[in-house]
């Protein structure tokens, strides 16, 4: 699916670098096989991060909706690759929020992206020999930001920018 088709389908205006780098994530994209959208991955990540049960359920629901939408799945892969494989500066402020008509996915999309990087972050911490308690405290920030989003909207989610 081309970047133009994805952005039009989702009714978003992406940051320019998403379009300009689309080819980077093209060759490795395997529809229906994104590890970070698998229920087992979500459950294990939630357990490792000690996330609330209701938050875990919201993440599972969002992952299921992303898996069912080819445009969302392709966009999720692209952002994951840029952020965690090619180390592009994330420019969070330029990340568009998804339209509200995408239901809970609009709120949870970027949370799924951040969760997708968990194995990568854990590996970096291991390589740098950063203690596990520091890693846990750092990764707890995801839940903190999601709780703040919930307090302000009444729904679980994550803004593209803190």
N, C-alpha and C positions, 0 to 999 in steps of 0.2 A: 504494500500500500504506500503510495507516494506521500511525501510530507504535505503537499497541497491537499490531497484527498483527506488525510487525517485531520488537518486543521479545519477544513471546510465542514467535514462531518461533525466535528465537535464544536463548531462555531466559536473558535478561539483565534485570537491574534497572538501568535507565538513570538518570543524573542527572535531576532534575526539569526542568532547563532544556532537555534534549533533547526531552521531550514538549511542553513549553510553546512551543517554537519550531518545531515540525514544519512548520507552514504556510510558514515562510520559505523552505524549500528545495523545497516541493512544486511550484510552478509551473515551475521550470526543470529539473526532473528528467526526463531522457530515458533510459529503460531501454536498456541495451546500447550507449550512446553516451557514456559517461563518459571524457573525454580521458585521465585519469590511470590508467585501467585498460588502456589500449591498449598492446600489446607495444612499439610504436615509442617511445611516451612513456617507458616503463620503461627500455628499452635506452638511450635518449638521456640520461635522468637518471642512470643508472648510469655512463655514460661521462663525463658532466660532473663527477660527484662522485668519479670514479675508484674506484668500489667494486669489491671483489673479484669475480671471475667467479662463484664459488659463491653469493655474496650476490645478485648480479644474477639468477641462475637461481632462487633462492628467491623473490625479488620477482616474477618473471615467473609462477612457479607460483601464488603467492598471488593475483595479479591475475586469473589465469584462473579460479581457484576463486571469487573474489568475483563475477566476471562471470556465473558459472553459478548463483549463488544470489541470487534477487531481494531477499531480506531484507538480505543483506550489502551488495548493491549500493546499495540505498536508504539504508541506514545510513551507508555510506561517503560518499555524496553529501551527506547531511545534515551530517555532521561537517565535511566539507570546506567547505561553504557557511558554516557557523557560524564556523569558525576563520579562513578565508581571505577571505571576502567580507563577513561582518558583524562581524568582529573581536570576537566574544564572548570573554570571558575563558575560557580553555580548561578550567580546573578539572580538570587531569589526574588528580588524586587520586580524583575521582568517576567517572572513566571505568572501566567494568567490563571486566575481561578476558573475552574470549569463551570459551565452554565448550570444553574439550579435544576434544570429539567433532567439532569443526570442523577437525580436523587442523592442517595448517600455517597455515591462515588465522588460527587463534587466536593464533599467535605473531607473524604478519606483518601483521595488519590495521592496527595503528596506524602501522607503518612505511610502509605504502602511503599512509595519510592524510598523514603528514608529507611524503612524497615528492610528493604532489599539490600541495603549496604551493610547490614549487620555482620555477615561473614567477613567482608572486606575490612571493616573497622576492627573486628576482633583479631584478625591476622596482623594488622599493623600494630596493634597494642602488644601482641605476643612478640613480634619482631623487635619492637623497641623495649621490651621487657617492662612494660608499664604494669604495675600491680593491678590485680583483678578488682580490688575495691575502687580504684580510681576509674577503671573502665566502667564499672557498674554505676558509679556516681555520674559519669559523663553521659552514659546512655540513658540514664533516668531523665535527662532533659527532654527526650521525646515525649514521655508521659506527662511531664510538666507542661509542655507547650500544648499538648492535646487536652489536658485538663483545663488550661486557660481558655482554649477555644470552646470547650463545653460550657464553661461558666458564662462566656459571653454570648453563646448562641443557643444553648440548650441541647446541642448535638455534639457527638464525638467528631473530631476533625482536626485538621492542621492547615494553617495558612501557609501559602507558598513562602512567605517571608515572616520572620519572627517579629 
